[in-house]
Every structure is written in structure tokens, then in C-alpha cells.
Amino acid sequence: MNFIRLITIFISFLTFSVGIICCGTKNEKHYQTKFPAINETLSNNYKALDINISNGYDSINPNEYIGQSFNFSDLINDYEYLPLKLKNDEVLGAIDKILFNDSLIVVLDKYFTKSINIFSRQSGMQLLSLASTGDGPSEFREIYDFDVDFEKQELFIHDGALRKIIKFDFSGQFISEKKVNFRMGNFKILPGERILNYTKHDPNDHLGSEAGFSELLITDANLRVEASAFPFTEEETLNDFYGRNYLDKKGDKVYIQPRFSEFIYEYIDSIQLLNPILKFKMEGRFLPEKETFKPFDEFEEKVSNEKLYFTNGQYFFTNNGWFGYRFAKLGYGIKEMMVFYNKNSKSFLGGDNFNMDINGLILFSFPINTYKDEGVGVIEPDVIKSITDENYIKMLQSNGKYGDKIKNLFREIGNDFDDQVLVFYKFK
């Protein structure tokens, strides 16, 4: 392995480690720009969306799961390992986002290589790498977020530094770009190339008091704001701790958990219906939403010293009814806390301990995303090196956990593997 590649992997590992400790990031720097007047950015049909509570919502009290354990065999039917195979001795930093379907996997490395990569779902081979190129037309400098249209094989990149959304096809060919006249956080493409944008409490005061201080903005195809929701106050901007993703899209539904919110919402675009579907009862070891909006130093001191969990974590939905949530935490000495709920069977699993009771599944990486009834997690290269250690393998053999799938993985990656391994879980 050459020296430059070794340094690359080391820096990548440091970046990933910081992400693991914090479970989130400080907000991206926003470049000082002058936005257009209100009438150039708001649609003539603009309205504020009402939140519909007539359908009710489910509730979860996570305190019930403190000190509890669960078996992964009650959650997962099957799994498979897929090593990523990059070309030309390339290496990714920490993987920040994954979208996938039956044939393709699209991966974002936001900070290190500033690239989006497409891999084969069957082989793990890299098919495309699209990296930061510059400031000109058809170019991008920084990837704040991305979305894909798998049916049309189109990729949408939001460059927050250059304030534009750029569209490419899956071969990397530039298609078009549009200027963005408001601040964006996470986004999803809606039918007709309209956009649902979660602002992460970043004000757009040039839009006016209502839309300008709303967490959710929905645009028309020309990126003019046609609807907003979740108004916020200046107090809610004090804490600049941010999760990586607040949106999840399944079919015609977009799931939204506003920053530090105790609720998860469902948005159905065809009828512009926004309603809560789940609420966490935040008490005891779980910090209530109203106590999160304070300067970050005060917030960090409280949750670290008192070993508290808070929302702003990771979550997923599957097509067969599963919802999973990993609560956010800061500092050391506090266990991972996960809860799983099946809406169809009304069954719950959760706890701060879990049993790896599936043969050959030797670790669990919380799913970054899901497709149908599958979730995908990431095993980083440093972890791979630790589990391919000869003594670790002997321990697996003595415990009866050295199954065929882990044997095949170790055989495939060899002793000099420096890339990530994806784990696909099939939920019951």
C-alpha cells in the first residue's frame, strides 16, 4: 500500500470517528449572498400548510427500554455482506448517505472526497464517481445533499456554496442546473421536479416572516416557494448541533422529523397532507424538545454530564411496517439506544443491549437507509481490519459464530482491504 493512500485512509478514519462521537455535525457555513426580493422567490399560490391531527398517531416511551435487551433474530430474517470495490486505488472517507434499489447503490462522501459514487448492487463494483470540479456552469464545489430518480436514472445535487441544484444522468453527463434563491438543508425531489426542503432552522428572512422562518419549504418546478410548514422562533436557532438527515422518502410519502422534535410526520404530496404519525415521550433519560434550544456549549454540557439521549438521531421506515430509531447522544460512557416498532403487528423491540444471535452476523450497523423491506448499514475499513484479525476469527470459531457468510466475506476481501463493506438486512 503506498504512503499517500495510507495517509488518505488515516484522515478518513479520523473524520468517521468524529462523526461517531458526535452523532451529528455543526451546520455548514453559508456564504454571504444577497437573495432576490420576495416576489421573485415566492409563488403566487403560496400557502402555509396546516398539520392534520385527525388521524391520531402512535406513541413510544423510550424510557421503558432502558436496561432492556432484544434479539436481532426477532427483527431480521436474513442479511448479506457486500464489499465496495473502488477503481484506480481510490478510497472514500466516511459514508454520509446511501440511496439504493434492486440494482444500484448511490453513496455520498460529503466531506473528504466531496463525491457521489454509484455502485452495482450485485457486485459492489464502482460504476461512477462524480467529484467536486469547480465554480462554473455544470460544475459544483460542495455537495450539501443529493437525491435520485432511479426510474429516469437522474441524479440531483444541491451545492449550497454555489446555491444551485445540478442534474446529471447516471453516466455522469450534465443535464441542467437551477439557481436556488433560499437556504436549503436536506431535500427530496417531488413529482414534476418540485422540491421538498428541510431548512434545519436556517432562516430565509428574505421570504417574509411566515415562509422565512419555517423549517419546511415546498417549491414549484422553478424553485419558487409554494408552501411552508413548521414555523420557528429565533430561540430555536441557538443550538447549532445538526443531524445528518431529517427526511426519508418511501413512494409518495415523505417522512420528516424536525430538528429535536418529539414527533415524526408524514407528508403526502398528492393531497398536500401533513400529519404526525408517531410521538416519543421524552422524559427521564430522554431530553424534552423544549430543553434542547440553548447555546450548544450549554446543551453539550447537560447531555454529556447527565448522560441523556435526545432526538436528532437516525431513523428508517420499511415497506413491511418496520420503524427503527437510534437516539442521539454525546460524549463517552453512554450505550447505544435503539427502538423498533412494527406498525402492522403493533410489536415493539428496543433497549441499550442487543444479542447478535444470527449466525455469521457479527456486528450491527444501524441502517442508513431502506428500500422495500431491506436496510443498509456500513462497516468502516478500520472495523474490517479488527474483525479479520486471526485471534478474533478463532474466537468466532470457538463461539460457533464463524458461519459461511462471514467466511465468504473474509475470503473475498483478503488481508489488504481498505474500502467499506455494506451490510444489507432483510426485515421480518
C-alpha positions in Angstrom: 0.0 0.0 0.0 1.5 3.4 -0.9 2.2 6.2 1.6 -0.4 8.6 0.1 -3.1 6.0 0.3 -2.2 5.2 3.9 -2.5 8.9 4.8 -5.8 9.1 3.0 -7.2 6.2 4.9 -6.0 7.6 8.2 -7.6 11.0 7.6 -10.8 9.3 6.5 -10.8 7.3 9.8 -10.4 10.4 11.9 -13.3 12.0 10.0 -15.5 9.0 10.6 -14.5 8.7 14.3 -15.6 12.3 14.9 -18.9 11.6 13.3 -19.4 8.5 15.6 -18.8 10.5 18.8 -21.0 13.4 17.9 -23.8 11.6 16.0 -24.2 14.9 14.1 -22.5 18.0 12.9 -22.3 21.7 13.2 -24.1 23.4 10.4 -22.4 24.1 7.1 -21.0 27.5 6.5 -23.4 29.7 4.5 -21.7 32.1 2.1 -22.7 35.7 2.3 -25.0 36.3 -0.6 -27.8 38.7 -1.5 -31.1 36.9 -2.2 -33.8 38.2 -4.6 -36.9 40.1 -3.4 -39.9 38.2 -2.0 -41.9 38.4 -5.2 -39.2 36.7 -7.2 -38.9 33.7 -4.8 -42.5 33.1 -3.6 -45.1 31.5 -5.8 -48.3 33.4 -6.4 -50.1 30.4 -4.9 -48.0 30.3 -1.7 -49.7 29.0 1.4 -48.8 27.7 4.9 -49.7 24.1 5.4 -51.8 23.0 8.3 -50.9 20.0 10.4 -53.7 17.4 10.4 -54.1 15.6 13.7 -57.5 14.0 12.9 -55.9 10.6 12.2 -54.1 10.4 15.5 -50.6 9.0 16.0 -48.7 6.2 17.7 -46.6 6.9 20.9 -43.4 5.4 22.1 -42.0 5.8 25.6 -38.2 5.0 25.2 -37.7 5.1 29.0 -39.4 1.7 29.1 -36.4 0.2 27.2 -33.6 1.5 29.4 -31.7 -1.6 30.6 -33.6 -3.9 28.3 -32.2 -6.1 25.6 -33.5 -7.6 22.4 -32.6 -10.3 19.9 -31.8 -9.4 16.3 -33.4 -12.7 15.2 -36.8 -11.1 16.2 -36.1 -8.3 13.8 -34.1 -9.6 10.8 -34.8 -12.6 8.5 -31.6 -12.6 6.5 -28.6 -10.4 5.7 -25.7 -10.2 3.2 -22.3 -8.5 3.1 -21.3 -6.5 0.1 -17.7 -5.1 -0.1 -17.4 -1.9 -2.2 -14.8 -2.2 -4.9 -13.4 1.2 -6.0 -11.4 1.7 -9.1 -7.8 3.1 -9.5 -6.8 2.7 -5.9 -9.4 5.3 -4.8 -10.7 5.5 -1.3 -13.8 7.0 0.3 -14.0 8.9 3.5 -16.9 8.4 5.9 -20.1 7.5 4.0 -22.7 10.2 4.8 -25.7 9.0 2.8 -26.9 6.0 0.8 -29.8 5.6 -1.6 -30.3 2.2 -3.3 -32.7 0.0 -5.2 -32.5 -3.6 -6.6 -29.7 -2.9 -9.0 -27.8 0.3 -7.9 -26.3 1.9 -4.8 -25.6 5.6 -4.7 -23.2 6.8 -2.0 -22.3 10.3 -0.8 -18.9 11.1 0.7 -19.6 14.7 1.7 -16.5 16.0 3.3 -13.4 14.0 2.3 -13.6 13.3 -1.5 -16.7 15.5 -1.9 -18.1 13.0 -4.3 -21.1 10.9 -5.2 -20.4 7.3 -6.3 -22.6 4.7 -7.9 -22.0 1.0 -7.3 -23.5 -2.2 -8.6 -25.9 -3.7 -6.1 -24.9 -7.2 -7.2 -21.1 -7.0 -7.4 -20.2 -3.9 -5.4 -18.2 -2.6 -8.4 -17.9 1.2 -8.7 -19.7 2.4 -11.8 -19.3 6.2 -11.5 -17.5 8.7 -9.4 -18.7 12.3 -9.6 -16.5 14.7 -7.6 -16.2 18.4 -7.0 -14.9 20.1 -10.1 -15.2 23.9 -9.8 -17.4 27.0 -9.7 -18.5 27.3 -13.4 -21.7 26.2 -15.2 -22.3 22.4 -14.9 -19.8 22.3 -12.1 -20.2 22.0 -8.3 -18.0 22.9 -5.3 -19.7 21.3 -2.3 -22.4 18.7 -2.0 -24.8 19.6 0.7 -27.3 16.9 -0.2 -28.5 14.8 -3.1 -31.5 12.8 -4.3 -32.1 10.4 -7.2 -34.8 9.4 -9.6 -34.0 5.7 -10.2 -36.6 5.3 -12.8 -35.2 8.1 -15.0 -31.7 7.4 -13.9 -31.1 11.0 -12.9 -29.1 12.5 -10.0 -29.8 15.8 -8.3 -27.0 17.6 -6.4 -27.5 20.6 -4.1 -24.4 22.8 -4.0 -25.0 25.1 -1.1 -21.9 27.1 -1.7 -22.9 28.0 -5.3 -26.6 28.0 -4.5 -27.8 25.7 -7.2 -29.3 22.3 -7.9 -27.5 20.4 -10.7 -28.9 17.4 -12.6 -26.8 14.6 -14.1 -27.6 11.3 -15.6 -26.2 8.1 -14.1 -23.3 8.1 -16.6 -22.2 11.5 -15.2 -23.4 13.6 -18.1 -24.6 17.1 -17.1 -28.3 17.7 -17.9 -29.3 21.0 -16.4 -29.0 23.3 -13.3 -31.2 25.7 -11.5 -30.4 28.6 -9.2 -31.6 28.3 -5.6 -32.8 31.6 -4.1 -33.2 30.4 -0.5 -31.2 28.3 2.1 -31.6 24.6 1.9 -30.7 21.7 4.2 -31.9 18.2 3.2 -34.2 17.8 0.3 -36.4 15.4 -1.7 -37.5 15.6 -5.3 -41.3 15.6 -5.7 -43.3 14.9 -8.9 -42.6 17.4 -11.6 -39.2 18.2 -10.2 -40.7 20.2 -7.4 -38.6 20.2 -4.2 -39.3 19.5 -0.5 -36.7 21.3 1.5 -35.9 20.9 5.2 -34.1 24.1 6.3 -32.6 22.9 9.6 -33.8 26.1 11.3 -31.8 28.2 8.9 -33.7 31.5 8.4 -34.8 32.7 4.9 -35.9 36.1 6.2 -36.0 37.5 2.6 -39.1 35.3 2.1 -41.1 37.2 4.7 -42.0 36.3 8.3 -44.0 33.2 7.6 -42.1 31.3 5.0 -38.8 32.9 6.0 -38.9 31.3 9.5 -40.3 27.9 8.5 -38.4 24.6 8.7 -40.2 23.1 5.7 -40.4 24.7 2.3 -42.0 23.2 -0.8 -41.3 24.6 -4.2 -42.7 24.5 -7.7 -40.6 23.3 -10.7 -39.0 26.8 -11.0 -37.9 26.6 -7.3 -40.4 29.3 -6.2 -41.7 28.5 -2.7 -45.4 27.4 -2.9 -45.9 26.1 0.7 -44.3 26.1 4.1 -44.7 24.4 7.5 -43.2 24.2 11.0 -42.7 27.9 11.8 -39.8 28.5 14.3 -38.6 31.2 16.5 -35.1 32.8 16.8 -34.6 30.9 20.1 -34.7 27.6 18.2 -31.6 28.7 16.1 -29.3 29.0 19.2 -28.2 25.4 19.3 -26.1 24.7 16.2 -25.9 20.9 16.6 -27.3 19.2 13.5 -28.1 15.7 12.4 -27.2 14.5 9.0 -30.6 13.7 7.6 -34.2 14.6 8.6 -36.1 13.2 5.6 -37.0 9.8 4.4 -39.0 9.1 1.2 -41.0 6.0 0.5 -43.2 6.0 -2.6 -45.4 9.1 -2.5 -44.8 9.7 1.2 -42.0 11.8 2.7 -41.2 11.3 6.4 -40.0 14.3 8.4 -38.5 14.6 11.8 -37.9 18.3 12.5 -34.7 19.0 14.4 -35.0 17.9 18.1 -38.7 17.3 17.6 -40.6 14.7 19.6 -42.8 14.0 16.6 -42.3 12.2 13.2 -44.5 13.5 10.4 -45.8 12.1 7.1 -46.3 14.3 4.1 -48.4 13.1 1.1 -47.7 15.4 -1.7 -50.7 14.5 -4.0 -53.1 15.9 -1.4 -50.6 18.2 0.4 -51.4 16.4 3.7 -49.0 16.8 6.6 -49.8 14.8 9.7 -48.0 13.4 12.8 -47.7 9.6 12.8 -45.5 9.0 15.9 -44.5 10.7 19.1 -41.7 10.0 21.5 -42.4 10.6 25.2 -39.2 12.4 26.2 -38.6 12.3 29.9 -36.2 10.8 32.4 -33.0 9.9 30.5 -34.5 11.5 27.3 -34.2 15.2 26.9 -37.5 17.0 26.1 -37.6 19.2 23.0 -38.1 22.4 24.9 -34.8 21.9 26.7 -32.7 21.5 23.5 -32.9 25.0 22.2 -30.0 26.7 24.1 -26.4 27.5 23.0 -24.5 24.4 22.0 -22.0 24.6 24.9 -24.8 24.5 27.5 -26.6 21.8 25.7 -23.5 19.7 25.3 -22.6 20.0 29.0 -26.1 19.0 30.1 -26.5 15.9 27.9 -22.9 14.7 28.4 -22.8 15.2 32.2 -26.2 13.7 32.8 -25.8 11.0 30.1 -29.0 12.0 28.3 -30.4 10.8 25.0 -32.2 13.2 22.6 -33.9 13.1 19.3 -31.9 14.3 16.2 -30.9 10.7 15.7 -31.2 8.2 12.8 -34.4 6.6 11.7 -35.9 4.4 8.9 -39.1 3.0 7.6 -39.6 -0.2 5.6 -42.4 -1.2 3.3 -43.4 -4.1 5.5 -44.2 -1.8 8.5 -41.0 -1.5 10.5 -39.8 1.8 12.0 -36.4 2.0 13.6 -34.8 4.8 15.7 -31.4 5.3 17.1 -31.3 8.1 19.7 -28.6 10.7 19.5 -26.1 11.1 22.3 -22.9 13.0 23.1 -19.7 12.0 25.0 -18.5 8.7 26.2 -19.8 6.1 28.6 -23.4 6.0 27.3 -24.7 3.0 25.4 -26.4 2.9 22.1 -30.2 3.2 22.5 -32.5 1.8 19.7 -36.2 1.2 19.5 -38.0 -0.7 16.7 -41.8 -0.7 16.1 -43.8 -2.6 13.6 -46.9 -0.7 12.7 -48.7 -3.7 11.2 -48.2 -6.1 14.2 -48.1 -3.3 16.8 -45.0 -5.0 18.2 -42.0 -3.3 19.9 -38.4 -4.2 20.3 -35.7 -2.0 21.9 -33.0 -1.5 24.5 -29.5 -0.4 25.2 -28.3 -4.0 24.9 -28.8 -6.4 22.0 -28.0 -10.0 21.2 -26.2 -10.9 17.9 -28.0 -14.3 17.8 -27.9 -14.7 14.0 -25.1 -17.0 12.7 -22.4 -15.0 10.9 -23.8 -11.6 11.7 -21.1 -10.4 14.0 -21.9 -6.7 14.3 -24.8 -4.4 13.6 -24.5 -1.0 11.8 -27.8 0.9 12.2 -29.3 1.3 8.7 -28.5 4.5 6.9 -31.5 3.9 4.5 -34.0 1.3 3.4 -35.6 0.1 0.2 -38.7 -2.1 0.3 -38.0 -4.5 3.3 -34.2 -4.1 3.3 -32.0 -1.8 5.2 -28.3 -1.0 4.6 -25.6 -0.3 7.1 -21.8 0.5 6.7 -18.8 -1.3 8.2 -15.8 1.1 8.0 -12.3 -0.2 7.0 -10.8 0.1 10.5 -13.5 -2.2 11.8 -12.9 -4.6 9.0 -9.3 -4.8 9.9 -10.1 -5.6 13.6 -12.6 -8.4 12.7 -10.2 -10.1 10.2 -7.6 -10.4 13.0 -6.6 -14.1 13.4 -7.4 -14.1 17.2 -10.8 -12.7 16.5 -11.6 -15.4 13.9 -10.5 -18.0 16.4 -12.9 -16.5 19.0 -15.8 -16.7 16.4 -14.9 -20.3 15.7 -14.9 -21.2 19.4 -18.3 -19.5 19.8 -19.8 -21.2 16.8 -20.4 -17.9 15.0 -18.0 -18.4 12.1 -20.7 -19.1 9.6 -20.5 -19.3 5.8 -21.3 -15.7 5.1 -18.6 -14.3 7.3 -16.1 -16.9 5.9 -17.0 -15.8 2.3 -16.6 -12.2 3.2 -13.1 -12.7 4.7 -12.1 -14.8 1.7 -13.3 -12.1 -0.7 -11.7 -9.1 0.9 -8.4 -10.7 1.8 -5.8 -9.1 4.1 -5.3 -5.7 2.4 -8.9 -4.4 2.0 -9.2 -0.6 2.5 -12.8 0.1 1.5 -16.2 -0.1 3.2 -18.4 -3.1 3.4 -22.1 -2.7 3.2 -24.5 -4.9 5.2 -28.0 -5.5 3.8 -30.6 -6.6 6.4 -33.9 -8.1 5.4 -36.5 -7.2 8.0 -39.2 -9.7 9.0 
